[in-house]
Amino acid sequence: MGMLSGMRVLDLSMRLPGPFCTLMLADHGADVILVTPPGQESMNPFTGEPPGLSAYERYLNRGKRSLSLNLKLPAGREVFMRLAATADVVVEGFRPGVAARLGVDSETLRTAFPSLIYCSISGYGQDDPRARLAGHDIDYLAWSGVLGLNGVSGGAPVPLPVQAGDIFGGSMMAVTAILMALFARQRTGSGATLDVPMTDGAMTLLALQAPHQLAGDGPQPSRGEMPLSGAFPCYDLYRCGDGGYLAVGALEPVFWGRLMEALNLTELAWGQFATGEDGLLVRESVTSALAARSRDNWMEILGPVDCCVAPVLSLDEALNHPIARSRGMIVNVPSPLGGHDRQLGVPFLCDGARPTPSAAPRMGQHSDGILQSLGYDAAAIQVLRHDEVTG
């Protein structure tokens, strides 16, 4: 029994933001039903694996059920309305206007079911001038101002290696909004229409930079020259003797002092926040000292010192690190292909434990059972299948 046991979510979304949102809900016990058209193509444009069965989808869809349903047909919309009557939440990720054309928009559903929570995740919001424009994570980060700050001093902006706009600006903002709306519904009995624009969500990543800029307090932030992105020697990346890197985050004087002592550079204790030529001198001295040993050798020395230093791990190193495994962040999950998949675990504990994820469905796997629960008998289901309402 998870924390969200008894809550039903209908997931109309595709790609990453919506499915990751509903993954978070499914991992904690919500009954998430994927509603996808018959013959739905794979969500991952970079894989040649069967639709719905790539490693990416087996992760995003774990713990969910799958209903194959053609919402373009009147009979499909009728099925969906029956299903929506049993739901707490609907999540969709269409471009604004598409849900209305399908007859599954917020106004239609909440008029019929006032307690329903309807969450729309989109690039720019439902009523933004850019609402009908196509976009992806890189576009949302570009509009938000985040992308323009990423990169080295004097260089071009650099795409982020993770989908911060999709996942933080979209998925996690949607999870937060849904849970707030569920809490409010307990008191009022009313549902809510939630508009989650990924660009707006991504803009809140500027929690340290935007307040000063908006207040006119300090200079315009420059790429690679902000306090936490290259301005100071105490918060930067340093190359070691084997070509590996250490991440130094010694912002507090006590940590910088410990690091300088461990590197036999106590004469540079003054250089924590040095800039210009002085900053260059400090960085060169630290880099020269670290060149004497490998990354892992330095971690053996600096780890016990407690000076805010960490190894820069490759993706393979991070995913196979013994600590990640022991913490439950890498888990074995039953696979719809048979056997088990190694996947990311649930990222927080409740009462000292993490939920145990279950397998992702094959597309349409639960169609018959869900339709039966809505009152369709075997003959009616056969008609729906014949008419390509379900697959």
C-alpha positions in Angstrom: 0.0 0.0 0.0 1.6 3.3 -1.1 0.9 6.8 0.1 -1.4 7.4 -2.9 -3.2 4.1 -2.8 -6.8 4.5 -3.9 -6.1 7.5 -6.2 -6.8 7.0 -9.9 -4.9 9.0 -12.5 -5.7 8.9 -16.3 -2.6 9.7 -18.3 -3.1 11.0 -21.8 0.5 12.3 -22.1 3.4 11.2 -24.2 7.1 11.8 -24.4 8.8 12.7 -21.1 7.1 15.4 -18.9 3.7 13.8 -18.4 4.9 10.2 -18.1 7.6 11.2 -15.6 4.9 13.1 -13.5 2.7 10.0 -13.4 5.6 7.7 -12.8 6.2 9.6 -9.5 2.5 9.1 -8.6 2.5 5.4 -9.7 5.6 4.6 -7.7 3.7 5.7 -4.6 0.6 3.7 -5.1 -1.6 5.6 -7.5 -3.6 3.6 -10.0 -2.2 5.2 -13.2 -4.0 4.2 -16.4 -2.2 5.0 -19.7 -4.7 6.0 -22.3 -3.0 5.6 -25.7 -4.3 5.2 -29.3 -4.2 1.7 -30.8 -0.8 1.3 -32.5 0.7 4.1 -30.5 4.3 4.8 -31.6 7.2 4.6 -29.2 7.7 7.7 -27.0 11.4 7.6 -27.6 12.4 8.9 -31.0 16.0 7.5 -30.6 15.1 3.9 -30.2 14.3 1.1 -32.6 12.8 -1.1 -30.0 9.1 -2.2 -30.1 6.5 0.6 -29.3 6.1 0.9 -25.6 8.9 -1.5 -24.7 12.1 0.5 -24.9 14.2 0.7 -21.7 13.1 4.3 -21.5 9.4 3.4 -21.6 9.8 0.4 -19.4 11.1 2.8 -16.8 8.6 5.7 -17.3 5.6 3.3 -17.5 6.4 1.0 -14.6 3.6 0.3 -12.2 0.9 1.7 -14.6 -1.9 0.0 -16.5 -2.5 0.4 -20.2 -5.8 1.0 -22.0 -5.8 1.2 -25.8 -8.4 3.8 -26.8 -9.1 5.9 -29.9 -10.3 9.3 -28.7 -10.9 10.4 -32.3 -14.0 8.2 -32.4 -17.3 9.0 -30.6 -17.3 5.5 -29.0 -13.8 6.1 -27.7 -14.8 9.4 -26.1 -17.8 7.6 -24.6 -15.5 5.1 -23.0 -13.2 7.8 -21.7 -16.1 9.7 -20.1 -17.1 6.5 -18.2 -13.5 6.1 -17.1 -13.2 9.8 -16.1 -16.1 9.3 -13.8 -13.9 7.0 -11.7 -10.8 9.2 -11.8 -9.3 11.7 -9.4 -6.8 13.2 -11.8 -6.3 13.6 -15.6 -2.9 14.5 -16.9 -2.4 15.6 -20.5 0.5 16.9 -22.5 -1.1 17.9 -25.8 -0.5 21.2 -27.5 -3.2 23.7 -26.3 -6.4 23.1 -28.3 -5.9 19.4 -29.1 -7.7 18.1 -26.0 -10.7 20.3 -26.9 -10.8 18.8 -30.4 -10.8 15.4 -28.9 -13.5 16.3 -26.5 -11.4 15.5 -23.4 -10.5 19.1 -22.4 -10.8 20.5 -18.9 -14.1 22.4 -19.5 -15.8 19.3 -20.8 -14.6 16.9 -18.1 -14.9 19.3 -15.1 -18.4 20.3 -16.1 -19.3 16.6 -16.0 -17.1 15.8 -12.9 -16.6 19.0 -10.8 -14.3 17.2 -8.3 -11.8 16.1 -11.0 -8.3 17.5 -11.0 -7.2 18.2 -14.6 -3.6 18.9 -15.2 -2.2 20.2 -18.5 1.5 20.2 -19.1 2.6 22.3 -22.1 5.6 24.2 -23.3 4.3 27.7 -22.8 0.9 27.5 -21.1 -2.7 27.4 -22.4 -3.1 31.1 -23.2 0.5 32.2 -24.1 1.1 33.8 -27.5 3.5 30.9 -28.2 0.9 28.2 -27.0 0.5 26.5 -30.4 4.2 26.5 -31.2 6.1 23.2 -31.2 9.0 22.9 -28.7 11.3 20.7 -26.7 13.4 21.1 -23.6 16.1 23.1 -25.2 13.5 25.7 -26.4 11.9 26.1 -23.0 15.3 26.5 -21.3 16.2 29.1 -24.0 13.1 31.1 -23.4 13.4 30.9 -19.6 16.9 32.4 -19.5 18.5 29.3 -18.0 20.2 28.2 -21.2 21.8 31.5 -21.8 23.7 31.3 -18.5 25.1 27.8 -19.2 28.6 27.5 -20.5 32.1 28.9 -20.0 33.2 32.5 -19.9 33.5 33.9 -23.4 32.0 30.8 -24.9 28.7 30.0 -26.5 25.7 28.7 -24.5 25.9 24.9 -24.0 22.9 22.6 -24.0 22.3 20.9 -20.7 22.8 17.1 -20.6 19.6 16.6 -18.7 16.0 17.7 -19.4 15.7 20.3 -16.7 12.8 22.1 -18.4 10.8 18.9 -19.1 11.4 17.2 -15.7 11.7 20.1 -13.3 9.7 22.7 -15.1 7.1 20.2 -16.2 6.9 16.9 -14.4 7.8 18.0 -10.9 5.8 21.2 -11.0 2.9 19.1 -12.2 3.3 16.6 -9.3 3.4 19.5 -6.8 0.3 21.2 -8.3 -1.6 17.9 -8.4 -0.8 17.1 -4.7 -1.8 20.6 -3.7 -5.0 20.4 -5.6 -5.8 17.0 -4.0 -5.2 18.5 -0.5 -7.4 21.4 -1.3 -10.2 19.1 -2.5 -10.2 17.3 0.8 -11.4 20.6 2.4 -13.6 22.0 -0.4 -14.8 19.0 -2.4 -13.9 20.9 -5.6 -11.4 19.9 -8.2 -9.1 22.2 -10.1 -7.8 23.0 -13.6 -4.0 23.1 -13.5 -2.0 24.9 -16.2 1.7 23.9 -16.0 3.9 25.6 -18.6 7.4 24.1 -18.7 9.0 27.5 -19.6 7.6 29.1 -16.5 8.6 26.2 -14.4 12.1 26.3 -15.8 12.4 30.0 -15.0 12.1 29.2 -11.3 15.4 27.4 -11.6 16.8 31.0 -11.5 16.0 31.2 -7.7 19.4 32.6 -6.9 20.0 34.7 -10.0 16.6 36.3 -10.7 15.9 38.1 -7.4 19.1 40.1 -7.6 18.5 40.9 -11.3 15.0 41.9 -10.7 16.0 44.1 -7.8 18.7 45.8 -9.8 21.2 44.5 -7.2 24.6 43.8 -8.7 25.8 43.4 -12.3 24.2 41.4 -15.1 25.0 37.7 -14.6 27.5 36.5 -17.2 28.0 33.0 -18.5 30.7 31.2 -16.7 31.4 34.2 -14.3 28.6 33.8 -11.7 29.5 32.8 -8.1 28.4 29.2 -8.7 29.5 28.9 -12.3 33.1 29.8 -12.4 33.7 33.1 -10.7 35.6 31.8 -7.7 38.3 29.2 -7.1 36.4 27.7 -4.2 33.5 26.5 -6.4 34.8 24.9 -9.6 36.0 21.7 -11.3 39.7 20.7 -11.2 41.6 18.2 -13.3 43.6 15.5 -11.5 46.7 13.7 -12.7 44.8 10.8 -14.4 42.6 13.1 -16.3 39.7 12.7 -13.9 38.0 15.7 -12.2 37.1 16.8 -8.7 34.2 19.0 -8.0 35.2 21.6 -5.3 32.3 23.3 -3.5 34.2 24.8 -0.5 32.2 28.0 -0.2 32.6 28.3 3.6 36.0 29.4 4.8 36.4 26.4 7.1 36.1 24.0 4.1 38.4 26.0 1.9 40.9 26.1 4.7 40.8 22.4 5.2 41.3 21.8 1.5 44.3 24.2 1.3 45.8 22.4 4.3 45.4 19.0 2.7 47.0 20.3 -0.5 49.9 21.9 1.3 48.7 25.3 0.0 48.0 27.1 3.3 49.5 30.2 1.9 46.5 30.4 -0.4 43.9 30.5 2.4 43.2 34.1 1.3 42.3 33.1 -2.2 38.9 31.5 -1.8 37.0 34.2 -3.6 39.9 35.6 -5.6 39.1 36.9 -9.1 41.1 38.2 -12.1 44.9 37.5 -12.0 44.7 36.5 -8.3 42.0 34.0 -9.1 43.9 32.6 -12.0 47.0 32.1 -9.7 44.9 30.3 -7.1 43.3 28.0 -9.7 46.7 27.2 -11.3 48.2 26.3 -7.9 45.3 24.0 -7.0 45.4 22.3 -10.4 49.2 21.8 -10.1 48.8 20.3 -6.7 46.0 17.9 -7.8 48.1 16.8 -10.8 50.3 14.8 -8.5 47.6 12.1 -7.9 44.6 10.4 -9.6 41.1 11.4 -8.9 40.3 8.4 -6.8 43.6 8.7 -4.9 42.7 12.2 -4.0 39.3 11.1 -2.8 40.9 8.7 -0.4 42.8 11.6 1.0 40.2 14.3 0.9 37.1 12.3 1.7 37.9 12.1 5.5 38.9 15.8 5.5 35.3 16.9 5.0 36.0 19.8 2.7 33.1 19.7 0.1 35.0 17.8 -2.5 33.4 15.1 -4.7 34.6 13.0 -7.7 33.1 13.8 -11.0 31.7 10.4 -12.0 30.9 9.3 -15.5 27.3 8.1 -16.0 28.4 4.4 -15.9 30.4 5.1 -12.6 27.4 6.8 -11.0 24.9 4.1 -12.0 27.2 1.3 -10.8 28.5 2.9 -7.7 28.2 0.7 -4.6 26.6 3.5 -2.6 23.9 4.0 -5.3 23.0 0.4 -5.2 23.0 0.1 -1.4 20.8 3.2 -1.1 18.2 1.6 -3.4 18.7 4.1 -6.2 19.4 1.2 -8.6 16.8 -1.5 -8.4 15.7 -4.6 -10.3 12.2 -4.3 -11.6 10.2 -7.0 -13.4 10.2 -6.5 -17.1 7.3 -6.9 -19.6 9.9 -8.6 -21.8 10.6 -11.2 -19.1 13.3 -11.2 -16.4 14.2 -8.0 -14.8 15.3 -4.5 -15.7 17.9 -2.5 -13.8 16.2 0.9 -13.3 16.5 4.1 -11.2 14.8 3.7 -7.8 12.4 6.0 -6.0 14.3 9.1 -4.9 13.1 9.5 -1.4 12.2 7.4 1.6 9.0 7.3 3.6 9.3 6.0 7.2 12.7 4.8 6.3 11.7 2.8 3.2 11.4 3.2 -0.5 8.5 1.8 -2.5 9.2 -1.3 -4.6 8.3 -0.5 -8.3 6.4 -3.0 -10.4 6.6 -3.8 -14.1 5.5 -1.6 -16.9 2.6 -2.8 -19.1 2.6 -3.8 -22.7 0.6 -1.3 -24.6 -3.1 -2.2 -24.3 -2.4 -5.0 -21.9 -5.2 -4.0 -19.5 -7.8 -2.9 -22.0 -10.3 -5.7 -21.5 -10.1 -5.6 -17.7 -10.6 -1.9 -17.6 -13.5 -2.0 -20.1 -15.2 -4.8 -18.1 -14.9 -2.7 -14.9 -16.8 0.1 -16.8 -19.7 -2.2 -17.6 -18.7 -3.5 -21.1 -19.3 -7.2 -21.6 -17.3 -9.4 -23.9 -19.6 -8.8 -26.9 -19.4 -5.0 -26.5 -15.6 -5.2 -26.2 -15.5 -7.3 -29.4 -17.4 -4.5 -31.1 -15.1 -1.9 -29.8 -12.1 -3.9 -31.1 -13.7 -4.5 -34.5 -14.4 -0.7 -34.8 -10.8 0.1 -33.9 -11.9 1.9 -30.8 -9.6 -0.3 -28.8 -6.7 -2.5 -29.7 
